Amino acid sequence: MKTRRDLIREEMGLTPIWRLRAPGAGAAATIEPTAVSSPQSPVPNLRSPVSSPGSQASSPESPVSSPQSPVPVPDDRRAAIMSMDWAELKARVASCVDCPLHAKRTKTVFGVGDEHAEWLFVGEGPGAEEDAKGEPFVGQAGRLLDNMLPAIGLKRGSGVYIANCVKCRPPGNRNPEPGEALQCEPYLHRQIELIRPKLIVALGKVAAANLLATDASVASMRGRVHQYRGTPLIVTYHPAYLLRNLPDKAKAWEDLCFAVRVMRDLQARASAPI
């Protein structure tokens, strides 16, 4: 009889089935494939960042628009946002008119989930369904993400927080422009400070570009631990991209397996005696 996890992986198109091997006596749990190989590179030393800190889904190889003189965020606005608690931050986002995206939005999309989560998943910006409901990843790509999470023992809202780089829908689901992302940047920064996640997962090139201040491709960033202001970060494909490029679902599964290994390493370090 197929388990729920097997059915989830079939829904993702990830067969043969991968399984998380239970830890044996005195050994840490490992991730083992039954047929397809997962990345073999060891988890990097998290004390030595692979990349420098940095500030729907298109092709992971497509270039991110170069900045066209975006208006800087005033220091007083940034400082005010960075001092807000959850209630103040949510109210500020809901009333934000600091970039042109506010003009055509239905609802702002703040973020959703456990406000003390160990896992933070960051996408690009809301789509049509997200704009209507005011919640991230509720369309077809969101349903795929919700199928991916249980495959590694996670669940939306439980130990997981989901957010986007921008809080309003870009017209036509285009990528956020640099100036738009810049104006929303303090909101995401403050969310991350309040959550204090152990691990950030950047979903797609646009999210990775904004968090890591890089124009590198998703392919070149996968399988490595990056750093966002001291928080470990890994990069994988956006679920919307996976819906259009089914063969890359296997690569996304490899990334999730890698993320599990990284998280276990982080948890082990946190619990190790000083």
KOLBAZA-521863 format. One record per residue (C-alpha): x, y, z; residue number from 0. Coordinates in steps of 0.001 Angstrom, whole numbers, always signed. Example, Ala and Ser with C-alpha at 12.3 -4.5 7.8 and 13.67 -1.06 7.14 Angstrom:
<site><X>+12300</X><Y>-4500</Y><Z>+7800</Z><kolkol>0</kolkol></site>
<site><X>+13670</X><Y>-1060</Y><Z>+7140</Z><kolkol>1</kolkol></site>
This chain:
<site><X>+0</X><Y>+0</Y><Z>+0</Z><kolkol>0</kolkol></site>
<site><X>+1308</X><Y>+3422</Y><Z>-892</Z><kolkol>1</kolkol></site>
<site><X>+1942</X><Y>+5814</Y><Z>+1946</Z><kolkol>2</kolkol></site>
<site><X>+826</X><Y>+9454</Y><Z>+1946</Z><kolkol>3</kolkol></site>
<site><X>+4422</X><Y>+10484</Y><Z>+1304</Z><kolkol>4</kolkol></site>
<site><X>+4604</X><Y>+8167</Y><Z>-1731</Z><kolkol>5</kolkol></site>
<site><X>+1419</X><Y>+9748</Y><Z>-3118</Z><kolkol>6</kolkol></site>
<site><X>+2835</X><Y>+13229</Y><Z>-2537</Z><kolkol>7</kolkol></site>
<site><X>+5989</X><Y>+12377</Y><Z>-4470</Z><kolkol>8</kolkol></site>
<site><X>+3918</X><Y>+10926</Y><Z>-7301</Z><kolkol>9</kolkol></site>
<site><X>+1937</X><Y>+14194</Y><Z>-7374</Z><kolkol>10</kolkol></site>
<site><X>+5241</X><Y>+16046</Y><Z>-7753</Z><kolkol>11</kolkol></site>
<site><X>+6252</X><Y>+13653</Y><Z>-10527</Z><kolkol>12</kolkol></site>
<site><X>+9173</X><Y>+12382</Y><Z>-8452</Z><kolkol>13</kolkol></site>
<site><X>+9480</X><Y>+8693</Y><Z>-9088</Z><kolkol>14</kolkol></site>
<site><X>+11311</X><Y>+6411</Y><Z>-8372</Z><kolkol>15</kolkol></site>
<site><X>+10494</X><Y>+7124</Y><Z>-4757</Z><kolkol>16</kolkol></site>
<site><X>+13021</X><Y>+8759</Y><Z>-2453</Z><kolkol>17</kolkol></site>
<site><X>+12968</X><Y>+7942</Y><Z>+1229</Z><kolkol>18</kolkol></site>
<site><X>+14428</X><Y>+9469</Y><Z>+4348</Z><kolkol>19</kolkol></site>
<site><X>+16265</X><Y>+6692</Y><Z>+6172</Z><kolkol>20</kolkol></site>
<site><X>+15594</X><Y>+6602</Y><Z>+9919</Z><kolkol>21</kolkol></site>
<site><X>+18732</X><Y>+7098</Y><Z>+12012</Z><kolkol>22</kolkol></site>
<site><X>+20391</X><Y>+3947</Y><Z>+13204</Z><kolkol>23</kolkol></site>
<site><X>+22004</X><Y>+3402</Y><Z>+16569</Z><kolkol>24</kolkol></site>
<site><X>+24352</X><Y>+6287</Y><Z>+17241</Z><kolkol>25</kolkol></site>
<site><X>+24109</X><Y>+7608</Y><Z>+13671</Z><kolkol>26</kolkol></site>
<site><X>+22428</X><Y>+10649</Y><Z>+12201</Z><kolkol>27</kolkol></site>
<site><X>+19566</X><Y>+10228</Y><Z>+9759</Z><kolkol>28</kolkol></site>
<site><X>+20571</X><Y>+10254</Y><Z>+6102</Z><kolkol>29</kolkol></site>
<site><X>+18720</X><Y>+10839</Y><Z>+2865</Z><kolkol>30</kolkol></site>
<site><X>+18804</X><Y>+7881</Y><Z>+530</Z><kolkol>31</kolkol></site>
<site><X>+17439</X><Y>+7541</Y><Z>-3018</Z><kolkol>32</kolkol></site>
<site><X>+16077</X><Y>+4244</Y><Z>-4329</Z><kolkol>33</kolkol></site>
<site><X>+17132</X><Y>+5024</Y><Z>-7890</Z><kolkol>34</kolkol></site>
<site><X>+18011</X><Y>+8651</Y><Z>-8633</Z><kolkol>35</kolkol></site>
<site><X>+21140</X><Y>+10002</Y><Z>-6983</Z><kolkol>36</kolkol></site>
<site><X>+21021</X><Y>+12992</Y><Z>-4665</Z><kolkol>37</kolkol></site>
<site><X>+23873</X><Y>+15538</Y><Z>-4532</Z><kolkol>38</kolkol></site>
<site><X>+26953</X><Y>+13917</Y><Z>-3048</Z><kolkol>39</kolkol></site>
<site><X>+28781</X><Y>+17051</Y><Z>-1981</Z><kolkol>40</kolkol></site>
<site><X>+29056</X><Y>+17425</Y><Z>+1799</Z><kolkol>41</kolkol></site>
<site><X>+27295</X><Y>+20195</Y><Z>+3659</Z><kolkol>42</kolkol></site>
<site><X>+29711</X><Y>+23149</Y><Z>+3643</Z><kolkol>43</kolkol></site>
<site><X>+31140</X><Y>+24611</Y><Z>+6798</Z><kolkol>44</kolkol></site>
<site><X>+28412</X><Y>+27050</Y><Z>+7759</Z><kolkol>45</kolkol></site>
<site><X>+30866</X><Y>+29251</Y><Z>+9588</Z><kolkol>46</kolkol></site>
<site><X>+32552</X><Y>+30037</Y><Z>+6251</Z><kolkol>47</kolkol></site>
<site><X>+29951</X><Y>+31514</Y><Z>+3898</Z><kolkol>48</kolkol></site>
<site><X>+30151</X><Y>+30383</Y><Z>+298</Z><kolkol>49</kolkol></site>
<site><X>+28812</X><Y>+33671</Y><Z>-971</Z><kolkol>50</kolkol></site>
<site><X>+28763</X><Y>+37132</Y><Z>+435</Z><kolkol>51</kolkol></site>
<site><X>+25703</X><Y>+38555</Y><Z>+2217</Z><kolkol>52</kolkol></site>
<site><X>+23279</X><Y>+40513</Y><Z>+148</Z><kolkol>53</kolkol></site>
<site><X>+20603</X><Y>+42645</Y><Z>+495</Z><kolkol>54</kolkol></site>
<site><X>+5542</X><Y>+34346</Y><Z>-11479</Z><kolkol>55</kolkol></site>
<site><X>+8780</X><Y>+32601</Y><Z>-11840</Z><kolkol>56</kolkol></site>
<site><X>+10672</X><Y>+33094</Y><Z>-15060</Z><kolkol>57</kolkol></site>
<site><X>+13280</X><Y>+30751</Y><Z>-16469</Z><kolkol>58</kolkol></site>
<site><X>+16073</X><Y>+30217</Y><Z>-13916</Z><kolkol>59</kolkol></site>
<site><X>+18597</X><Y>+31138</Y><Z>-16564</Z><kolkol>60</kolkol></site>
<site><X>+16915</X><Y>+34357</Y><Z>-17723</Z><kolkol>61</kolkol></site>
<site><X>+18673</X><Y>+37558</Y><Z>-16655</Z><kolkol>62</kolkol></site>
<site><X>+17236</X><Y>+39715</Y><Z>-13913</Z><kolkol>63</kolkol></site>
<site><X>+16618</X><Y>+43275</Y><Z>-15086</Z><kolkol>64</kolkol></site>
<site><X>+19520</X><Y>+45562</Y><Z>-14305</Z><kolkol>65</kolkol></site>
<site><X>+18688</X><Y>+48452</Y><Z>-11979</Z><kolkol>66</kolkol></site>
<site><X>+17503</X><Y>+51639</Y><Z>-13695</Z><kolkol>67</kolkol></site>
<site><X>+18234</X><Y>+54232</Y><Z>-11053</Z><kolkol>68</kolkol></site>
<site><X>+15739</X><Y>+52933</Y><Z>-8451</Z><kolkol>69</kolkol></site>
<site><X>+14774</X><Y>+55454</Y><Z>-5816</Z><kolkol>70</kolkol></site>
<site><X>+16662</X><Y>+54689</Y><Z>-2571</Z><kolkol>71</kolkol></site>
<site><X>+14680</X><Y>+53885</Y><Z>+548</Z><kolkol>72</kolkol></site>
<site><X>+14903</X><Y>+56904</Y><Z>+2882</Z><kolkol>73</kolkol></site>
<site><X>+16913</X><Y>+56165</Y><Z>+5990</Z><kolkol>74</kolkol></site>
<site><X>+14128</X><Y>+57249</Y><Z>+8315</Z><kolkol>75</kolkol></site>
<site><X>+11597</X><Y>+54976</Y><Z>+6598</Z><kolkol>76</kolkol></site>
<site><X>+13963</X><Y>+52004</Y><Z>+6748</Z><kolkol>77</kolkol></site>
<site><X>+14763</X><Y>+52661</Y><Z>+10417</Z><kolkol>78</kolkol></site>
<site><X>+11070</X><Y>+52945</Y><Z>+11294</Z><kolkol>79</kolkol></site>
<site><X>+10241</X><Y>+49636</Y><Z>+9566</Z><kolkol>80</kolkol></site>
<site><X>+13162</X><Y>+47859</Y><Z>+11201</Z><kolkol>81</kolkol></site>
<site><X>+11850</X><Y>+48822</Y><Z>+14648</Z><kolkol>82</kolkol></site>
<site><X>+8302</X><Y>+47489</Y><Z>+14121</Z><kolkol>83</kolkol></site>
<site><X>+6691</X><Y>+44488</Y><Z>+15794</Z><kolkol>84</kolkol></site>
<site><X>+4482</X><Y>+42058</Y><Z>+13861</Z><kolkol>85</kolkol></site>
<site><X>+1253</X><Y>+44044</Y><Z>+14257</Z><kolkol>86</kolkol></site>
<site><X>+2875</X><Y>+47320</Y><Z>+13228</Z><kolkol>87</kolkol></site>
<site><X>+4616</X><Y>+45714</Y><Z>+10276</Z><kolkol>88</kolkol></site>
<site><X>+1427</X><Y>+44088</Y><Z>+8966</Z><kolkol>89</kolkol></site>
<site><X>-450</X><Y>+47392</Y><Z>+9237</Z><kolkol>90</kolkol></site>
<site><X>+2368</X><Y>+49251</Y><Z>+7482</Z><kolkol>91</kolkol></site>
<site><X>+2422</X><Y>+46784</Y><Z>+4585</Z><kolkol>92</kolkol></site>
<site><X>-1366</X><Y>+46884</Y><Z>+4233</Z><kolkol>93</kolkol></site>
<site><X>-1297</X><Y>+50673</Y><Z>+3806</Z><kolkol>94</kolkol></site>
<site><X>+1916</X><Y>+50910</Y><Z>+1765</Z><kolkol>95</kolkol></site>
<site><X>+1951</X><Y>+53214</Y><Z>-1271</Z><kolkol>96</kolkol></site>
<site><X>+5721</X><Y>+53497</Y><Z>-1645</Z><kolkol>97</kolkol></site>
<site><X>+5945</X><Y>+52021</Y><Z>-5151</Z><kolkol>98</kolkol></site>
<site><X>+3627</X><Y>+51958</Y><Z>-8177</Z><kolkol>99</kolkol></site>
<site><X>+2507</X><Y>+48364</Y><Z>-7534</Z><kolkol>100</kolkol></site>
<site><X>+3</X><Y>+49555</Y><Z>-4936</Z><kolkol>101</kolkol></site>
<site><X>-2167</X><Y>+51209</Y><Z>-7594</Z><kolkol>102</kolkol></site>
<site><X>-3554</X><Y>+47998</Y><Z>-9079</Z><kolkol>103</kolkol></site>
<site><X>-3425</X><Y>+45594</Y><Z>-6156</Z><kolkol>104</kolkol></site>
<site><X>-6512</X><Y>+43958</Y><Z>-4670</Z><kolkol>105</kolkol></site>
<site><X>-4800</X><Y>+42965</Y><Z>-1437</Z><kolkol>106</kolkol></site>
<site><X>-1279</X><Y>+43127</Y><Z>-120</Z><kolkol>107</kolkol></site>
<site><X>+312</X><Y>+39727</Y><Z>+426</Z><kolkol>108</kolkol></site>
<site><X>+2242</X><Y>+39983</Y><Z>+3669</Z><kolkol>109</kolkol></site>
<site><X>+3256</X><Y>+36393</Y><Z>+4311</Z><kolkol>110</kolkol></site>
<site><X>+1881</X><Y>+33440</Y><Z>+6214</Z><kolkol>111</kolkol></site>
<site><X>+2992</X><Y>+30789</Y><Z>+8653</Z><kolkol>112</kolkol></site>
<site><X>+4762</X><Y>+30178</Y><Z>+11932</Z><kolkol>113</kolkol></site>
<site><X>+6226</X><Y>+33459</Y><Z>+13139</Z><kolkol>114</kolkol></site>
<site><X>+8984</X><Y>+31545</Y><Z>+14951</Z><kolkol>115</kolkol></site>
<site><X>+9659</X><Y>+29117</Y><Z>+12095</Z><kolkol>116</kolkol></site>
<site><X>+12986</X><Y>+27394</Y><Z>+11523</Z><kolkol>117</kolkol></site>
<site><X>+12259</X><Y>+27277</Y><Z>+7771</Z><kolkol>118</kolkol></site>
<site><X>+11597</X><Y>+30387</Y><Z>+5656</Z><kolkol>119</kolkol></site>
<site><X>+10617</X><Y>+30026</Y><Z>+1993</Z><kolkol>120</kolkol></site>
<site><X>+10862</X><Y>+33214</Y><Z>-93</Z><kolkol>121</kolkol></site>
<site><X>+9357</X><Y>+33668</Y><Z>-3564</Z><kolkol>122</kolkol></site>
<site><X>+9177</X><Y>+36588</Y><Z>-5984</Z><kolkol>123</kolkol></site>
<site><X>+5776</X><Y>+38241</Y><Z>-5787</Z><kolkol>124</kolkol></site>
<site><X>+2052</X><Y>+37492</Y><Z>-5685</Z><kolkol>125</kolkol></site>
<site><X>+111</X><Y>+36185</Y><Z>-8672</Z><kolkol>126</kolkol></site>
<site><X>-3569</X><Y>+36709</Y><Z>-9459</Z><kolkol>127</kolkol></site>
<site><X>-4912</X><Y>+34240</Y><Z>-6879</Z><kolkol>128</kolkol></site>
<site><X>-2559</X><Y>+35525</Y><Z>-4206</Z><kolkol>129</kolkol></site>
<site><X>-3619</X><Y>+39093</Y><Z>-4967</Z><kolkol>130</kolkol></site>
<site><X>-7270</X><Y>+38095</Y><Z>-4564</Z><kolkol>131</kolkol></site>
<site><X>-6804</X><Y>+36181</Y><Z>-1302</Z><kolkol>132</kolkol></site>
<site><X>-3971</X><Y>+38137</Y><Z>+301</Z><kolkol>133</kolkol></site>
<site><X>-1911</X><Y>+34993</Y><Z>+952</Z><kolkol>134</kolkol></site>
<site><X>+1262</X><Y>+33782</Y><Z>-784</Z><kolkol>135</kolkol></site>
<site><X>+1433</X><Y>+30615</Y><Z>-2880</Z><kolkol>136</kolkol></site>
<site><X>-2259</X><Y>+29722</Y><Z>-3075</Z><kolkol>137</kolkol></site>
<site><X>-2453</X><Y>+29191</Y><Z>-6840</Z><kolkol>138</kolkol></site>
<site><X>-1300</X><Y>+26183</Y><Z>-8824</Z><kolkol>139</kolkol></site>
<site><X>+2348</X><Y>+26821</Y><Z>-7898</Z><kolkol>140</kolkol></site>
<site><X>+1314</X><Y>+27064</Y><Z>-4256</Z><kolkol>141</kolkol></site>
<site><X>-401</X><Y>+23713</Y><Z>-4433</Z><kolkol>142</kolkol></site>
<site><X>+2804</X><Y>+22198</Y><Z>-5763</Z><kolkol>143</kolkol></site>
<site><X>+4747</X><Y>+23812</Y><Z>-2909</Z><kolkol>144</kolkol></site>
<site><X>+2231</X><Y>+22401</Y><Z>-437</Z><kolkol>145</kolkol></site>
<site><X>+2872</X><Y>+18950</Y><Z>-1917</Z><kolkol>146</kolkol></site>
<site><X>+6636</X><Y>+19405</Y><Z>-1709</Z><kolkol>147</kolkol></site>
<site><X>+6721</X><Y>+20360</Y><Z>+1973</Z><kolkol>148</kolkol></site>
<site><X>+5256</X><Y>+17130</Y><Z>+3450</Z><kolkol>149</kolkol></site>
<site><X>+7730</X><Y>+15094</Y><Z>+1398</Z><kolkol>150</kolkol></site>
<site><X>+10454</X><Y>+16420</Y><Z>+3747</Z><kolkol>151</kolkol></site>
<site><X>+8308</X><Y>+16339</Y><Z>+6879</Z><kolkol>152</kolkol></site>
<site><X>+7096</X><Y>+19951</Y><Z>+6758</Z><kolkol>153</kolkol></site>
<site><X>+3680</X><Y>+21591</Y><Z>+6567</Z><kolkol>154</kolkol></site>
<site><X>+2522</X><Y>+25091</Y><Z>+5717</Z><kolkol>155</kolkol></site>
<site><X>+1994</X><Y>+27012</Y><Z>+8947</Z><kolkol>156</kolkol></site>
<site><X>+3873</X><Y>+24557</Y><Z>+11186</Z><kolkol>157</kolkol></site>
<site><X>+7548</X><Y>+25412</Y><Z>+11589</Z><kolkol>158</kolkol></site>
<site><X>+7401</X><Y>+27059</Y><Z>+8160</Z><kolkol>159</kolkol></site>
<site><X>+6925</X><Y>+30681</Y><Z>+7065</Z><kolkol>160</kolkol></site>
<site><X>+6280</X><Y>+31679</Y><Z>+3439</Z><kolkol>161</kolkol></site>
<site><X>+6832</X><Y>+35185</Y><Z>+2069</Z><kolkol>162</kolkol></site>
<site><X>+7685</X><Y>+37051</Y><Z>-1131</Z><kolkol>163</kolkol></site>
<site><X>+10206</X><Y>+39723</Y><Z>-2093</Z><kolkol>164</kolkol></site>
<site><X>+7376</X><Y>+42121</Y><Z>-2984</Z><kolkol>165</kolkol></site>
<site><X>+4013</X><Y>+42351</Y><Z>-1242</Z><kolkol>166</kolkol></site>
<site><X>+1884</X><Y>+43519</Y><Z>-4200</Z><kolkol>167</kolkol></site>
<site><X>+1239</X><Y>+41760</Y><Z>-7491</Z><kolkol>168</kolkol></site>
<site><X>+3319</X><Y>+42983</Y><Z>-10453</Z><kolkol>169</kolkol></site>
<site><X>+1020</X><Y>+43566</Y><Z>-13466</Z><kolkol>170</kolkol></site>
<site><X>+697</X><Y>+40537</Y><Z>-15714</Z><kolkol>171</kolkol></site>
<site><X>+2730</X><Y>+38457</Y><Z>-13261</Z><kolkol>172</kolkol></site>
<site><X>+5930</X><Y>+39986</Y><Z>-14575</Z><kolkol>173</kolkol></site>
<site><X>+9086</X><Y>+39955</Y><Z>-12478</Z><kolkol>174</kolkol></site>
<site><X>+9315</X><Y>+42742</Y><Z>-9883</Z><kolkol>175</kolkol></site>
<site><X>+11391</X><Y>+45647</Y><Z>-11136</Z><kolkol>176</kolkol></site>
<site><X>+14506</X><Y>+46571</Y><Z>-9125</Z><kolkol>177</kolkol></site>
<site><X>+12936</X><Y>+49744</Y><Z>-7748</Z><kolkol>178</kolkol></site>
<site><X>+9823</X><Y>+47867</Y><Z>-6621</Z><kolkol>179</kolkol></site>
<site><X>+11852</X><Y>+45181</Y><Z>-4886</Z><kolkol>180</kolkol></site>
<site><X>+14020</X><Y>+47847</Y><Z>-3263</Z><kolkol>181</kolkol></site>
<site><X>+11012</X><Y>+49612</Y><Z>-1728</Z><kolkol>182</kolkol></site>
<site><X>+9723</X><Y>+46287</Y><Z>-332</Z><kolkol>183</kolkol></site>
<site><X>+13146</X><Y>+45149</Y><Z>+849</Z><kolkol>184</kolkol></site>
<site><X>+12859</X><Y>+46568</Y><Z>+4421</Z><kolkol>185</kolkol></site>
<site><X>+9601</X><Y>+44647</Y><Z>+4956</Z><kolkol>186</kolkol></site>
<site><X>+11215</X><Y>+41324</Y><Z>+4117</Z><kolkol>187</kolkol></site>
<site><X>+14329</X><Y>+42210</Y><Z>+6130</Z><kolkol>188</kolkol></site>
<site><X>+12184</X><Y>+42924</Y><Z>+9170</Z><kolkol>189</kolkol></site>
<site><X>+10169</X><Y>+39738</Y><Z>+8729</Z><kolkol>190</kolkol></site>
<site><X>+13398</X><Y>+37754</Y><Z>+8695</Z><kolkol>191</kolkol></site>
<site><X>+14647</X><Y>+39538</Y><Z>+11815</Z><kolkol>192</kolkol></site>
<site><X>+11393</X><Y>+38800</Y><Z>+13646</Z><kolkol>193</kolkol></site>
<site><X>+11213</X><Y>+35154</Y><Z>+12541</Z><kolkol>194</kolkol></site>
<site><X>+14924</X><Y>+34406</Y><Z>+12997</Z><kolkol>195</kolkol></site>
<site><X>+14798</X><Y>+31273</Y><Z>+10818</Z><kolkol>196</kolkol></site>
<site><X>+17542</X><Y>+28700</Y><Z>+10901</Z><kolkol>197</kolkol></site>
<site><X>+17408</X><Y>+28298</Y><Z>+7112</Z><kolkol>198</kolkol></site>
<site><X>+16093</X><Y>+30366</Y><Z>+4189</Z><kolkol>199</kolkol></site>
<site><X>+15075</X><Y>+28690</Y><Z>+932</Z><kolkol>200</kolkol></site>
<site><X>+15040</X><Y>+31111</Y><Z>-2024</Z><kolkol>201</kolkol></site>
<site><X>+12493</X><Y>+29945</Y><Z>-4608</Z><kolkol>202</kolkol></site>
<site><X>+13700</X><Y>+30997</Y><Z>-8020</Z><kolkol>203</kolkol></site>
<site><X>+16185</X><Y>+33404</Y><Z>-9578</Z><kolkol>204</kolkol></site>
<site><X>+14407</X><Y>+36633</Y><Z>-8651</Z><kolkol>205</kolkol></site>
<site><X>+14220</X><Y>+35758</Y><Z>-4942</Z><kolkol>206</kolkol></site>
<site><X>+17853</X><Y>+34642</Y><Z>-4927</Z><kolkol>207</kolkol></site>
<site><X>+18948</X><Y>+37766</Y><Z>-6797</Z><kolkol>208</kolkol></site>
<site><X>+17243</X><Y>+40059</Y><Z>-4296</Z><kolkol>209</kolkol></site>
<site><X>+18423</X><Y>+38206</Y><Z>-1204</Z><kolkol>210</kolkol></site>
<site><X>+22005</X><Y>+37623</Y><Z>-2350</Z><kolkol>211</kolkol></site>
<site><X>+22571</X><Y>+40646</Y><Z>-4618</Z><kolkol>212</kolkol></site>
<site><X>+23693</X><Y>+38458</Y><Z>-7489</Z><kolkol>213</kolkol></site>
<site><X>+22753</X><Y>+37834</Y><Z>-11111</Z><kolkol>214</kolkol></site>
<site><X>+23956</X><Y>+34223</Y><Z>-11032</Z><kolkol>215</kolkol></site>
<site><X>+21753</X><Y>+31485</Y><Z>-12470</Z><kolkol>216</kolkol></site>
<site><X>+19749</X><Y>+29117</Y><Z>-10273</Z><kolkol>217</kolkol></site>
<site><X>+21740</X><Y>+26224</Y><Z>-11718</Z><kolkol>218</kolkol></site>
<site><X>+25020</X><Y>+27756</Y><Z>-10548</Z><kolkol>219</kolkol></site>
<site><X>+23670</X><Y>+28519</Y><Z>-7048</Z><kolkol>220</kolkol></site>
<site><X>+22089</X><Y>+25134</Y><Z>-6311</Z><kolkol>221</kolkol></site>
<site><X>+23726</X><Y>+22667</Y><Z>-3962</Z><kolkol>222</kolkol></site>
<site><X>+25646</X><Y>+25282</Y><Z>-1947</Z><kolkol>223</kolkol></site>
<site><X>+25027</X><Y>+27112</Y><Z>+1300</Z><kolkol>224</kolkol></site>
<site><X>+24950</X><Y>+30876</Y><Z>+849</Z><kolkol>225</kolkol></site>
<site><X>+24547</X><Y>+33472</Y><Z>+3576</Z><kolkol>226</kolkol></site>
<site><X>+21919</X><Y>+36168</Y><Z>+4003</Z><kolkol>227</kolkol></site>
<site><X>+23005</X><Y>+38493</Y><Z>+6821</Z><kolkol>228</kolkol></site>
<site><X>+24377</X><Y>+35546</Y><Z>+8752</Z><kolkol>229</kolkol></site>
<site><X>+21462</X><Y>+33189</Y><Z>+8033</Z><kolkol>230</kolkol></site>
<site><X>+22221</X><Y>+30137</Y><Z>+5863</Z><kolkol>231</kolkol></site>
<site><X>+20354</X><Y>+30207</Y><Z>+2555</Z><kolkol>232</kolkol></site>
<site><X>+19950</X><Y>+27690</Y><Z>-251</Z><kolkol>233</kolkol></site>
<site><X>+18537</X><Y>+28232</Y><Z>-3736</Z><kolkol>234</kolkol></site>
<site><X>+16116</X><Y>+26068</Y><Z>-5713</Z><kolkol>235</kolkol></site>
<site><X>+13634</X><Y>+26455</Y><Z>-8542</Z><kolkol>236</kolkol></site>
<site><X>+10353</X><Y>+28332</Y><Z>-8193</Z><kolkol>237</kolkol></site>
<site><X>+7309</X><Y>+25988</Y><Z>-8196</Z><kolkol>238</kolkol></site>
<site><X>+5783</X><Y>+27926</Y><Z>-11125</Z><kolkol>239</kolkol></site>
<site><X>+8910</X><Y>+27193</Y><Z>-13163</Z><kolkol>240</kolkol></site>
<site><X>+8668</X><Y>+23503</Y><Z>-12240</Z><kolkol>241</kolkol></site>
<site><X>+5104</X><Y>+23359</Y><Z>-13550</Z><kolkol>242</kolkol></site>
<site><X>+6439</X><Y>+24390</Y><Z>-16971</Z><kolkol>243</kolkol></site>
<site><X>+9647</X><Y>+22354</Y><Z>-16811</Z><kolkol>244</kolkol></site>
<site><X>+8710</X><Y>+18962</Y><Z>-15400</Z><kolkol>245</kolkol></site>
<site><X>+12152</X><Y>+17309</Y><Z>-15737</Z><kolkol>246</kolkol></site>
<site><X>+13589</X><Y>+19821</Y><Z>-13260</Z><kolkol>247</kolkol></site>
<site><X>+11272</X><Y>+18548</Y><Z>-10511</Z><kolkol>248</kolkol></site>
<site><X>+13907</X><Y>+15891</Y><Z>-9797</Z><kolkol>249</kolkol></site>
<site><X>+16496</X><Y>+18643</Y><Z>-9338</Z><kolkol>250</kolkol></site>
<site><X>+14167</X><Y>+20458</Y><Z>-6939</Z><kolkol>251</kolkol></site>
<site><X>+13817</X><Y>+17238</Y><Z>-4961</Z><kolkol>252</kolkol></site>
<site><X>+17607</X><Y>+17013</Y><Z>-4747</Z><kolkol>253</kolkol></site>
<site><X>+17606</X><Y>+20578</Y><Z>-3396</Z><kolkol>254</kolkol></site>
<site><X>+15019</X><Y>+19691</Y><Z>-742</Z><kolkol>255</kolkol></site>
<site><X>+17109</X><Y>+16709</Y><Z>+327</Z><kolkol>256</kolkol></site>
<site><X>+20139</X><Y>+18985</Y><Z>+543</Z><kolkol>257</kolkol></site>
<site><X>+18109</X><Y>+21466</Y><Z>+2616</Z><kolkol>258</kolkol></site>
<site><X>+17183</X><Y>+18702</Y><Z>+5062</Z><kolkol>259</kolkol></site>
<site><X>+20848</X><Y>+17802</Y><Z>+5501</Z><kolkol>260</kolkol></site>
<site><X>+21757</X><Y>+21447</Y><Z>+6036</Z><kolkol>261</kolkol></site>
<site><X>+18977</X><Y>+21874</Y><Z>+8607</Z><kolkol>262</kolkol></site>
<site><X>+20085</X><Y>+18771</Y><Z>+10509</Z><kolkol>263</kolkol></site>
<site><X>+23610</X><Y>+20133</Y><Z>+10610</Z><kolkol>264</kolkol></site>
<site><X>+22338</X><Y>+23466</Y><Z>+11906</Z><kolkol>265</kolkol></site>
<site><X>+20205</X><Y>+21786</Y><Z>+14566</Z><kolkol>266</kolkol></site>
<site><X>+23129</X><Y>+19627</Y><Z>+15635</Z><kolkol>267</kolkol></site>
<site><X>+25373</X><Y>+22679</Y><Z>+15967</Z><kolkol>268</kolkol></site>
<site><X>+22708</X><Y>+24502</Y><Z>+17987</Z><kolkol>269</kolkol></site>
<site><X>+22325</X><Y>+21603</Y><Z>+20427</Z><kolkol>270</kolkol></site>
<site><X>+26045</X><Y>+20815</Y><Z>+20756</Z><kolkol>271</kolkol></site>
<site><X>+27567</X><Y>+21667</Y><Z>+24134</Z><kolkol>272</kolkol></site>
<site><X>+29631</X><Y>+24845</Y><Z>+24181</Z><kolkol>273</kolkol></site>
